Amino acid sequence: MGRKQLDDSYVPSTKSSNDVEEINSNYKEKYGFNVPENAIFKTKKGLDEGVVKQISDMKEEPSWMRNFRLKSLKLYEDKPLPNWGGNLKDIDFDNIYYYLKPVEEEGKSWEDIPKDIKDTFERLGVPEAERKHLAGIKAQFDSEVVYGSLMKELEDDGIIFMGTDEALKKHPEIFEEYFGKVIPPHDNKFAALNSAVWSGGSFVYIPKGVKVRRPLQAYFRINAINMGQFERTLIIADEGSEAHYVEGCTAPVYSADSLHSAVVEVIVKKGARFRYTTIQNWSNDVYNLVTKRARVEEDGIMEWVDGNLGSKLTMKYPSCYLVGDRAHGEVLSIAYAAGGQHQDAGAKMMHLAPNTTSTIISKSISLRGGRGSYRGLVNVTPAAVNAKSRVECDALILDDISRTDTYPVMKIDHPSANIEHEATVSKVGEEKMFYLMSRGLTEEEAMGLIVAGFIEPIVKELPLEYAVELNRLIELEMEGSVG
Amino acid sequence: MKVKLLSKIDKELTLSPTEDTQYVLVEPGEHNISLVLSKEGVSIEFINLFSLHGKEEIMLTTQSIHKVPNTSCMVSIKGVLFDSSKSDYVGKIIIEKKAQQTTSFLSDDVLNVGDKTKNHSQPILEIEADDVKASHGATTGQVNEEQIYYLMSRGLSREEAEQNIISGFFEDALLLIKDDKIREEVRSQINA
């Protein structure tokens, strides 16, 4: 670690506080605020066939999509809640709004969208990031994408970056070919739910051989109380293309539960490379139950960088289906579980073709009564000759009221596989603390520095502004966690 | 440390020793073994070696359960799969809230020699205490071709080279056995 990096972002704040409440109020101020709800249209609370039909009517979609939704609703109703992972029994599914339309249509300039919504994204720093770093952006507010932009030259290269609803209208042929193919509605209960009520999300198409240098970004914001957000993202990286997509998520702090249940499908074609980065910082009353999966073809590379900081319960296991020769999948996962939070995160690697390789690196931190669980699968099928996989899970547990678990499954059904799995759990080493404190750092600063070092292998993979943000967030969360 | 060779054991077995004990298992089959640490200061070591041929299968579950402070547990599994044999292993480490100052390790290494072998492994950690050192490692691999090449260049046949490498693979675990007589017994059994 260079001296400069230390100066810039790794030195933890010296502001000290032992007041847990203060940490929450800081989230509230920075992300947890809300603006008055000004919905143009909102379905009634709860979910039934009528609600699904209403959503479909509002969107004026083709009949195949309407049927897809209705079929998915049946699947959702028939499937039981998962009996593993976190506690889902307290979710009151009847007390949630499944669709809320905030604006008439997506704005192409920030001036086009209502002031409250614009102010929200201003406060979250979205337009500023757009000007400085991004190739294109989608901002979703409750159920719909309210703002979108894409750099002119990218549009000229044939890149498509639009709201998923808009893509269904403008590119029905690509849409029908890929939609719901990587994650079919019957995959799991929450994929079925999303398939029934999906709204918003991003559609990305990167043409053959096109390499996008700057990230494309989506920002997901829940504003309304008792809201369910069900965005649906479909990404196609055509042969030999390269791109990076980043998403961030926040919500107001209410004392009522919200539900976020997205489906993200990525298709990485021959020789393409795609990276999908998530910084999830939902407020602590959001259930975050997301299905993310990539299909990776010959020589393709898929990388998931998955940061879970917020939410009440997250259950999310980004996966790669390595279907082509030499396809490579990678998941870098970081979970931060503080009081009242359960991060049940991990990864799945399905080796379905010869010479496929995968890597999973997971780091979790549990403190103040939080629970961090790693759940993962490495499956080498009989078709996957000479597969290689390496899994590394490290957990830090900072006090005696917190909990950490590791639940990996390795199903190795071809003898040529080389598989390594390693997991460690530890507290912050006393010698390390002693050393840093003997150099003049306070206990809190020393702890902050050790935690920063622990997550560094993942943080360094983030775009700079996110790395700084993540460090700052963790530093903020760490305040008052010692002593 | 007391050393016990487990033989003709029940499918379900709970071991809760009151002094430091090493258990060695070489019988294949279906076993669910709980290693319960309920007395302070006690250490358990559990060593399992297996070598499966034909369509033989092993289904083993071990649970290292730490109930009180200041205990340690080490589980070492080493297996070689020939032909179309299969190993299915679940290795759990559970450290309860009270069980501070715990050390618990688990390793599960399987060598595939056959061409239709299957290896399923689930090393699980559930940890509710913070002053602990716990880790697991699991590997699935093959006999290293470079090692075979080296040994063959020294005049060994391919079979001899392979046999040597397999013996070496088991040797790491055999050397952990603290009773000479039991070690020799296990060595002859596993290399038979």
Interface residues (C-beta under 8 A of the other chain):
Chain A: A395 I397 L398 D399 D400 S402 R403 T404 D405 T406 Y407 P408 V409 M410 K411 I412 D413 P415 S416 A417 N418 I419 E420 H421 E422 A423 T424 V425 S426 K427
Chain B: L81 K97 Q100 N112 V113 G114 D115 K116 T117 K118 N119 H120 S121 Q122 P123 I124 L125 E126 I127 E128 A129 D130 D131 V132 K133 A134 S135 H136 G137 A138 T139 T140 G141 Q142
